[in-house]
Amino acid sequence: EVLSSRWSAVGPVPVGVLAIPVYLLLLVAGLRYSNRLAPWVRGAAALLVFAAIWFIGLQFVWLRAICPWCMFEHCVGLLSAGLAWRLTQSTAVVPTTQPIVGAAGALLVLAVIQAVMPASDTTQRLAADDRSAGVDAANQVSLLQGSLQLDPRDEPQFGSVAAPRTLYLMFDYCCPHCRRTHEYLQAMLAEQPDAFNVVCLPMPRAAGCNPAISETEPRFQYACELAELALAVWQADGTKFSEFDRWLFETTAPRDPDAARAQALRLVSEHQLAASLADGTGAAKIRRNVDAFNASQAEYLPVLLAPGMAPIVGRPESRESLFEMLQRDFLH
């Protein structure tokens, strides 16, 4: 989530590459320090500190996902900054605020550039799925090289059930890329309501219901609960699923399970919800989706599937980019 976010690069250049000149400067200063290098060293140290605060803050506050390697790099940066600042304490040059102001300005420019630049397209296309098949005589659909078998009539969905085409969306309610893709699909359906419908296949990235996840990232801590609640609402009253599904994706941060349960109870009765949660149907569907994803070559969410179409994995750059792919490979 972190390394594929818009904040991980400036255009095609990873932000980590931008730190190389800073570390080279500190290395040279450490080997051959002189008073004339003091302002540069202080500026480099301040830049490393500000960058660590900014990018760590992005992970905890905005992305709500943690990249261990990124955190290690920022810790190294903070340690390097501390050593560099200590090195300048022996200089006779009077400290000024100019290096610190310059470092803050440089980071501000970087943040603005990243914010205004279009997000990069992080989608990947898996090999054409020659074992996927459309609806057979038993109304079964085969996806992901045959590892995912389902009857679309027995799955939650949004869009027109009378649409001539069906798209299958594998996602996590806590995934920011899934939220964006969900928005794109909803917008496309608002413009072309009869073009296709979307079958929803929750695939939580949390250790509680996904054996491939050894440690759950903070952002995904409620992924299993939200998926189970969504499926329970669908099971209790299929006509209420689309509303609940949209509500879960409305906020930037994942919904809290207590708030989600309260919203579910506004749509279905407490008895219906409890019965749906207790009978295990939702848990079984989640287990099926998780097993199919983990057996596939997909590395990211969301995953867009359709018989005969090469799966689209990851976040599309824009609604237009997604529409172009679907128009070419799905809606033709």
N, C-alpha and C positions, 0 to 999 in steps of 0.2 A: 504493500500500500504506500509506503513512504518513498521507495526508490522509483515507483512509477507515477508519483504525483508531480504536479507542475512545479513544485518547489525543489525538485531534485536536480534540475538542470536549467541552464540558460540557452534556449535553443537546443542544439545538439550537444552542447558541452556540459558534462556533469559539474555540479558546483564544487565537488571535491577537487577537480582539476584546477579551479581558480585559487585554491589554497597553496598550490605548489610553489609559486613565487614567494609567498609569505614565509613558508618553511625554509626555502633556500636562503632568503635574507637572514633569517635567524641562525641558520647553520653557518653562514659566512661570518656573522657577527660573533658567534660563539668561538670560532676559530681565530679570528683576527679582529678583536673588538677595539674600537677607538671612539673618542668623544664625538666625532662627526657622525657616527652611526647612531648615536643615542636617540635622536628624534625618530628616525626610521624604525628602530627597534621598539620604541614605545608605541608608535603607531601600529606596527605589526602585532604587538601583544594586545593592544586594545581591540584591534580588528578580530583577533581570534576569540577574545572574550565576548564581544558583541555578537559574533557569528554563532558561538555556542549557545548563548541565551536565545537568540532568534530561532535557530533551527530546532533546539530542544523544545522551546515553547510551541513551535508549529506542530511538533509531534504530539505533545500532550494536550494542547488546547484545540487546535484546528483539525488535524488529521485523526487524533485519538488512536494512533497506532505507533508502535515503537520499532525502530530499526536498530538491532543490537550493534551492527557494524558502524552505523552512523553515530550512535551514542559513544562507542569506543573512540571514534575519531574526534569527537568533540571533547572527550575527557583528555585525550592526548593534546588537543589544542589548548585547553585550559592549563594543563601542566606546563606546556611549552611557554605559554604566556606568562605564567608565574615565574619561571626560571629566567625568561628574557627581561621581565621587569626588574627582577632582583639584580640582574647584570648591570642595568643602567643606574642602579643606586650608587655605584662606585664612581660615577662620572662627575666631573666638576661642572658640567653644563647645567644651568638652571632649568628645571622642568617647566614646560609650558603646556597649555591645554590644546595647542594646535594639532599635535598628533592624534589626540583622542577625538577631537571634533572631525578631523579628516577621516578617521576610521569609521566613525558613526555615519558620516555623509556617504562614504563608499558603500557601506552596507545598506543604507536607505535607497541608494540608486539601484543596487542589485535587487532589492525587494520590489521596488516599483516596476522594474523591467520584467521580473517574473510575474508580477500581478497582471500586467497589461498584455503580455505576450499570449497568443493563443496556446492552449494546452496541446501538448504533443499527442499524436495518435499512438496509443500503446496497445492496439489490438494485434493479435496474431491469428493467423488462419491455420487450423489444423488440416491435415491431409483430407482429401475428399473421402467421405464416409461410405465406402462401397457396401457396408453391411447394414446401413440404415435403410429403412423401408417405410413407405406410407402405410396408411391404415389397411390392414389385411381383412380377411373374412371375419375374423373374431374381433375386429376393431382395435387391434393392437398396433402400436407404433414402435419401431425399433430405432434407437439413436445411439450415438457414441460407440460405433463399431459393434452394435448389438448388446452392449453392456447395460443399456437402459431400455426396459420394455414397459410400456404403459398403455392404458386405454385413456385417451384424452377426455372422454366423457366423465371419467372418475377423478379428474384433477381440477384444482382451482384455476380460474382464468379470468381475464378481462378482455373487453372488446366484444364484437358481435359473434355469437356462437354460430350464426348462419354464414359467416365469412367463408370465402372459398379456400383460404389458406390459413394454416396454423403455425405459429412460431412458438418455440419452446425456450423459456428463459430460466436459466439456472443462476441463482443469486443468493446473497445473504442480506438480511435487513439492516445489518450494521456496516455494510460495505459502501463507502462513498462513491466508488465507480459504478456500483449497481444502482445506487440512487439516481445518478446522472443518466444512466442508460434507461432506467425506468421512466424518467422524465421525458427523454427523447421519444420513447415508444408511445407514451400517453399523448404527447404533442402530435405525433404522426397520426394516431388514431382519431384525434380531434379533427384533423383535416380530412382524413380518409376513413371514416368509421366502418365502412364495409370492406376494407381492403384485406384485413386479416384479424385474427384474434391471437391472444398470447396465453399460453398455458404456463402457469407459475410452478417452478420446481425449487423450493427453498433448499439451500445447501450450506448450512452454517459452518463457519470457520472457527469453531470453539471446541475445546477438548471434551466438553461434557457430552457431545453427541457426534463427534468426528474423531475417530481413532488416529487419523493422520496428523492431528494437531497435538503436539506434546505440551505446549504452553500457550495458553490463550492470551492474545494481546488485549490490553485494556479496552480498546474500542469494541471488541467482539465478545465481551463477557456475558452479554445477554442474548447472543445470537440464537442459541437453542430455544430459549424461552419464547422469544418473539416469533420464531418459525412455528413452534407448536401452537401458540395462540392464534396465529393467522390460519393455520390449517384447521384448528378447532372451530373458528368462526365460519369457515367455509363448510365444514361438515355439519354444523348446526343449521346454517341457512346460507346456501350458496349465493343467494342474491345480495348478501351483505358483504361478501368477501372483497369485491372490488373497492368499496368504500373504505374498508379497514386497511386494505393493502396500500391505498393511496395515503391514508393517514399515517401509517408507519413510516413512509418515505418522505413525509412533508418537511421534517426538520433536518438540519445539517448533522446534528449529533443523533446517535441512535436513541430511540424511545426507551424510557424506563419501563421495566416489566409491570410495575404497579399501575402506571398510567395507561399502559397498553391493555391491561386487564380491565381497568375501569372503562376504557373506550369500547372494548369488546362487549361488556355488559350493557352498554347503551344500544348495541345492535342486536344482541341475542339475549335470551333469558339466562339466569344463573344456572338453572337446571340443565339447559341445553349445552352451555359451555362446559360445565362439569362432566356431563356425560360424554361429550366429544373428547375431552382431555383424558378421560379414564379408559376409553376403549382401545387405545393404542394405534388407531389408524394413522394419525398424524405422525407419531413416532416411527412407524413402519415406513411411511413415505420418505421421511427425512433420512432414515437409514439407507433406503434404496438409492436416493439421490446422492448421498455421500459416497456410497460404495462405487457408484457409476463414475462420479467425478474423480475419485482417487485412482480408479483403474484406467482413466483416460490419460492423454498426453497434455491436458489442459493444466496450466500452472497458475492461472489467475481467474478471478470472477470479474464481471459476469460472463456467462457463456450463452450465446444465442445459437439455437439448434433448429434444424428443419431437415426432413428427409431429402437427400439429394444435394444439400447445401454444405459446403465446407464450414464447420463450426467457427463462429466469430468469438474469440476469447479476449477479454480485457475491455478497457474503456475506449469507446470511439472518441475521436477528437472533437466532434460536434454532431449535432442532429443531422446536418447536411451530409457529413461523412457517413454516418450510419445509414441514412436514407439511400445514399448512392450505392452502398454495399448491398442493401436489401433489394433495391430496385434492380440491380444487376443479377443477383444470385438467387433471389427469393420471390420477388413479385413479378418477374418477367413472364 
